[in-house]
Amino acid sequence: MNGVVLEQEKQNRIELEKIQQYNESLQFSNTYKSGNCQVTEGAKLVAEVSNSGSWYFCLFEQAIPKTGKIQFAFQILNGSYFMVGIGFREIIQKNNYVSCYQTGYGTYLISQGGCTYSHHNKEIYGKQLSFTFTNYDIIIIEVCIEHKYIKWSRQNNPQATCVQLDIDTSQQLYPCVVIAHNSKIKLLENIPV
């Protein structure tokens, strides 16, 4: 029995190390983003700089690994219009990094107002199925390509979670944020517990 427990603890440590290594390497892309997004602070901060009415996308350089579970966290620094999630780089790029939250546009997102967006499930498009979040909130995202899910949670309220099952994994997925009206989002290097 002790051998099983020790083996499980070892697996948990390996999984945690893999998450931490992935998280430390994450950074916003200066290439795969809207021209209205400015990436600063060592590629850990993105800000919308045009103050227009459109939703602008900024993806990460690093793809989500095909095996294992990963987590990353954002802190909302400023603004009132933002979405966080994952997406298909090629589809978002083809649409010039603007307004790619609609069904078929390659993303799985939640918005500050609690609405959900799914690349393939139009039944939940724009429905208020998530929690709301605002400035200074920390949003933790967990993704597992093998098990085809994404889960969002708010750090100061662990009961506030939203899960989308059966995400499309036919293409490489990337973490992404969507911002408008001078909003700013920071990628946290360490996931708060």
C-alpha positions as CSV (number, residue, x, y, z in Angstrom):
1,M,0.0,0.0,0.0
2,N,2.8,2.4,0.9
3,G,4.5,1.8,-2.5
4,V,1.3,2.8,-4.3
5,V,1.1,6.0,-2.2
6,L,4.7,6.8,-2.8
7,E,4.4,6.2,-6.6
8,Q,1.3,8.5,-6.7
9,E,3.2,11.2,-4.8
10,K,6.1,10.9,-7.2
11,Q,3.7,11.2,-10.2
12,N,2.1,14.3,-8.6
13,R,5.6,15.9,-8.2
14,I,6.5,15.2,-11.8
15,E,3.2,16.7,-13.0
16,L,3.7,19.8,-10.8
17,E,7.3,20.2,-12.1
18,K,6.1,19.9,-15.7
19,I,3.4,22.6,-15.1
20,Q,6.0,24.9,-13.5
21,Q,8.5,24.5,-16.3
22,Y,5.8,25.2,-18.9
23,N,4.6,28.2,-17.0
24,E,8.0,29.7,-16.6
25,S,8.6,29.5,-20.4
26,L,5.3,31.2,-21.3
27,Q,5.3,34.6,-22.9
28,F,3.0,36.7,-25.0
29,S,4.0,36.8,-28.7
30,N,5.2,40.0,-30.4
31,T,4.4,38.3,-33.7
32,Y,1.0,36.5,-33.2
33,K,-1.0,39.5,-32.0
34,S,-3.1,42.4,-33.2
35,G,-1.1,45.6,-34.0
36,N,-3.3,47.3,-31.4
37,C,-1.8,45.1,-28.6
38,Q,1.5,46.1,-27.0
39,V,3.6,43.5,-25.3
40,T,6.0,44.7,-22.6
41,E,7.7,43.6,-19.3
42,G,9.6,40.7,-20.8
43,A,6.6,39.5,-22.8
44,K,4.6,39.1,-19.6
45,L,2.2,42.1,-20.0
46,V,-0.2,42.9,-22.9
47,A,-2.1,46.2,-23.3
48,E,-4.6,47.4,-25.8
49,V,-3.3,50.7,-27.1
50,S,-5.8,52.0,-29.7
51,N,-8.8,52.4,-27.3
52,S,-11.2,51.5,-30.2
53,G,-14.3,49.3,-29.9
54,S,-12.8,46.1,-31.4
55,W,-11.7,43.0,-29.5
56,Y,-7.9,42.4,-30.1
57,F,-6.2,39.1,-29.7
58,C,-2.7,38.3,-28.4
59,L,-1.5,34.7,-28.4
60,F,1.4,33.1,-26.7
61,E,4.6,31.9,-28.4
62,Q,4.3,28.5,-26.8
63,A,1.8,25.9,-27.8
64,I,-0.1,23.8,-25.2
65,P,1.6,20.4,-24.9
66,K,-0.3,17.5,-26.4
67,T,0.2,15.4,-23.2
68,G,-0.4,16.1,-19.6
69,K,-2.3,18.9,-17.8
70,I,-1.0,22.5,-17.8
71,Q,-2.0,25.6,-15.9
72,F,-1.3,29.2,-16.3
73,A,-2.6,32.4,-14.6
74,F,-3.5,35.9,-15.6
75,Q,-4.0,39.0,-13.5
76,I,-6.4,41.6,-14.8
77,L,-4.6,44.9,-14.3
78,N,-6.7,47.5,-15.9
79,G,-9.8,48.0,-18.1
80,S,-13.3,46.7,-18.4
81,Y,-13.2,44.5,-21.6
82,F,-11.2,41.3,-21.6
83,M,-11.5,37.6,-22.4
84,V,-9.1,34.7,-21.6
85,G,-8.7,31.3,-23.0
86,I,-7.1,29.3,-25.8
87,G,-7.2,29.3,-29.5
88,F,-6.0,28.0,-32.9
89,R,-3.2,30.3,-34.1
90,E,-3.9,29.8,-37.8
91,I,-7.6,30.6,-37.6
92,I,-7.0,33.7,-35.4
93,Q,-4.2,34.9,-37.6
94,K,-6.3,34.4,-40.8
95,N,-8.9,36.8,-39.2
96,N,-6.2,39.4,-38.4
97,Y,-6.4,38.9,-34.6
98,V,-9.8,40.7,-34.4
99,S,-13.1,39.5,-33.0
100,C,-12.3,35.8,-33.2
101,Y,-14.6,34.8,-30.4
102,Q,-17.5,33.7,-32.6
103,T,-18.3,30.1,-33.2
104,G,-16.0,28.7,-35.9
105,Y,-13.3,31.3,-35.3
106,G,-11.0,29.0,-33.4
107,T,-11.3,30.0,-29.7
108,Y,-12.5,28.8,-26.3
109,L,-12.9,31.9,-24.1
110,I,-14.7,33.4,-21.1
111,S,-15.3,37.2,-20.8
112,Q,-15.3,39.6,-17.9
113,G,-19.1,39.5,-17.9
114,G,-19.3,35.7,-17.5
115,C,-20.1,34.8,-21.1
116,T,-18.6,31.7,-22.7
117,Y,-17.4,31.3,-26.3
118,S,-16.7,28.0,-28.1
119,H,-15.1,27.3,-31.4
120,H,-17.4,24.4,-32.1
121,N,-20.4,24.6,-29.8
122,K,-22.8,27.3,-30.9
123,E,-25.3,26.2,-28.1
124,I,-23.2,28.1,-25.5
125,Y,-22.1,31.1,-27.7
126,G,-22.4,34.2,-25.6
127,K,-24.3,32.5,-22.8
128,Q,-23.6,33.6,-19.2
129,L,-22.3,30.2,-18.0
130,S,-19.1,31.5,-16.4
131,F,-18.2,33.6,-13.4
132,T,-17.5,37.3,-13.8
133,F,-14.2,38.9,-13.1
134,T,-12.7,42.4,-13.0
135,N,-9.6,44.4,-12.2
136,Y,-7.0,42.7,-9.9
137,D,-8.7,39.3,-10.2
138,I,-6.5,36.4,-11.0
139,I,-7.8,33.8,-13.5
140,I,-6.2,30.4,-13.5
141,I,-6.6,28.3,-16.6
142,E,-6.1,24.5,-16.7
143,V,-6.0,22.7,-20.1
144,C,-5.6,19.0,-20.9
145,I,-5.4,18.2,-24.6
146,E,-5.5,14.4,-23.9
147,H,-8.8,14.7,-22.0
148,K,-10.1,17.6,-24.3
149,Y,-11.0,20.1,-21.7
150,I,-10.3,23.7,-20.5
151,K,-11.2,24.9,-17.0
152,W,-11.1,28.5,-15.7
153,S,-11.2,29.4,-12.0
154,R,-10.9,32.7,-10.1
155,Q,-8.2,32.6,-7.5
156,N,-10.0,34.4,-4.8
157,N,-13.1,32.2,-5.2
158,P,-12.2,28.6,-6.0
159,Q,-15.9,27.7,-6.3
160,A,-16.1,30.1,-9.2
161,T,-15.2,27.7,-12.0
162,C,-16.2,27.1,-15.6
163,V,-15.4,24.0,-17.7
164,Q,-15.7,23.3,-21.4
165,L,-15.5,19.6,-22.2
166,D,-14.8,18.1,-25.6
167,I,-12.7,20.9,-27.0
168,D,-11.5,20.5,-30.5
169,T,-7.9,19.3,-30.5
170,S,-7.5,18.8,-34.2
171,Q,-5.0,21.7,-34.4
172,Q,-2.3,23.0,-32.1
173,L,-3.9,25.2,-29.4
174,Y,-2.3,28.3,-27.8
175,P,-3.1,30.3,-24.7
176,C,-4.6,33.7,-25.7
177,V,-6.2,36.9,-24.3
178,V,-8.6,39.3,-25.9
179,I,-8.6,43.0,-24.9
180,A,-10.3,46.2,-25.8
181,H,-10.6,49.8,-24.5
182,N,-7.0,50.2,-23.0
183,S,-7.3,46.9,-21.0
184,K,-4.1,45.3,-19.6
185,I,-3.5,41.7,-18.6
186,K,-0.4,40.3,-16.9
187,L,0.8,36.7,-17.2
188,L,1.8,35.5,-13.8
189,E,5.0,33.4,-13.6
190,N,3.9,31.5,-10.6
191,I,0.4,30.1,-10.2
192,P,-1.1,31.3,-6.9
193,V,-2.4,28.7,-4.6
